Amino acid sequence: MTGVDSFTTAVGVSGIWPAPPQFWSFSALEEVGTCPRRYALKRASYPELWDGQGYPERINESVLVGNIVHEAVETVLREFNRAGCSSLSEERAVDVLRCLGGYSKIATSALNKHLEKLSQNPRMLPQLDRLRQRLDRRLAEMRQSIKALVSQRPAVPQSPSTDTARTADPSGSARFGVGAHTEVTLIAKEARFIGRIDLLAVYPDYAAIVDFKTGARTDRHTRQLQLYGLLWLLDEAANPDHLPVASLALGYLNGSVAVELPDNWDVLQRELLEEISIADRLLRERHPPAVPTAECWHCPVRHLCDEYWQSAFVRREAQAIFTDAEVKVVKRNGPTSWVGTVGADNTEVLLRTTADDMVFPLGKSVRILDLVTGESEESDFLILTLTRSSEVFGPVRL
């Protein structure tokens, strides 16, 4: 793979750097602001690896539960709107839930849909059976979360079939009239900013925005919602009458939280435009800069980033159960163990596996994610054990 936009990582994975997007989202801007390299590696093209978009993502269980709950909530609210439910206390709302099969079936359907997507992901495929078992045990929890978030839908004047969804296609045009609208995509064309709102409630003289969150409250949620308010003001197609934003609210599992409106929408817009300008510039660099921090431990593409492996953050706290390691394999120790070295000082380690058919290249280095650490009672060896969740990449090109 050749060309100015092409790259090859130390573990032999080749890709093509992404161009800045036509429209930026809140999460994309946030990720570039945290680490441009992480954003670029996640969204680069890897035609030699698979046909999917970006690098195959490894999604942890907690994130997946949140995604399932979020999608299920959208399904319920969308059907409420289609039935013309102004409030959840109406008999029509009960009929909608009955037709959907109840909250348990709704949760199960969303779970199956997400697992089907993951079955196309080569990085997740080996874990799917165990992941399904764990998620099945959490269905009751997800059911309660869905019910808690749905209960926070505000009462909005509504008539059947008023719900309108607009795709992310910027050429699309939709005016959102009085009523509740779910899964709303708003686009600020001149600002090159796009967002997908969980619930937009439009009244004759103003609009209200609600976004649902399954995690703990953070400041980033507040800023995200304020930017969604700005989007409503800037989207001429969705809001041609320039209705103001009267309220912003975040829906959490334990209740709704009001978010203050910005003191000055113009200031917020200038800040957004500056963020987009900086993000564009960073992504045009080849290679985009890396910013190693402790957050790298959660990065799904850290095995591709040399700066991470050269940083102090690859060495986690002494009490950490899991760690990452770049191991130079020295010799085989037994059917399921190998002797190797790590670090600049060539600290000797014993590398254990759970299968005797795993073979490492002698004299070469490999990068391994999520090893279990331990110490030998019989020697000074550091013991690194691969589990079913560990991933091996390499050999590493020196």
FENLIN-V924794 format. One record per backbone hydrogen bond with DSSP energy under -1.0 kcal/mol. CO is the residue of the C=O (numbers start at 1). NH is the residue of the N-H. Records with the same first field share a line. If there is no record, write none. Layout:
BEGIN
CO->NH / NH
END
This chain:
BEGIN
3->6
5->17
7->15
9->12
10->397
13->9
15->7
16->45
24->194
25->29
26->30
27->31
28->32
29->33
30->34
31->35
35->39
36->40
37->41
38->42
39->43
42->55
45->16
46->49 / 50
60->64
61->65
62->66
63->67
64->68
65->69
66->70
67->71
68->72
69->73
70->74
71->75
72->76
73->77
74->78
75->79
76->80
77->81
78->82
79->83
80->85
81->84
86->156
87->90
90->94
91->95
92->96
93->97
94->98
95->99
96->100
97->102
102->106
103->107
104->108
105->109
106->110
107->111
108->112
109->113
110->114
111->115
112->116
113->117
114->118
115->119
117->120
118->121
121->124 / 125
124->127
125->128
127->131
128->132
129->133
130->134
131->135
132->136
133->137
135->138
136->139
138->142
139->143
140->144
141->145
142->146
143->147
144->148
145->149
146->150
147->151
149->152
150->153
159->162
169->172
179->202
181->200
184->197
186->195
188->192 / 193
192->24
193->188
195->186
197->184
198->183
199->210
200->181
201->208
202->179
206->203
207->246
208->201
209->249
210->199
211->251
219->223
220->224
221->225
222->226
223->227
224->228
225->229
226->230
227->231
228->232
229->233
230->234
231->235
234->236
235->239
238->176
239->242
244->207
247->209
248->259
249->211
250->257
251->213
252->255
255->252
257->250
264->268
265->269
266->270
267->271
268->272
269->273
270->274
271->275
272->276
273->277
274->278
275->279
276->280
277->281
278->282
279->283
280->284
289->37
293->296
294->297
295->298
296->299
299->302
301->304
302->305
305->309
306->310
308->311
312->315
317->320
321->373
323->371
325->368
327->366
328->341
329->363
331->339
336->353
337->333 / 334
338->351
339->330 / 331
340->349
341->328
342->347
343->346
347->342
348->382
349->340
350->384
351->338
352->386
361->364
364->329
365->396
366->327
367->393
368->325
369->391
371->323
372->385
374->383
381->376
382->350
383->374
384->352
385->372
387->390
391->369
393->367
END
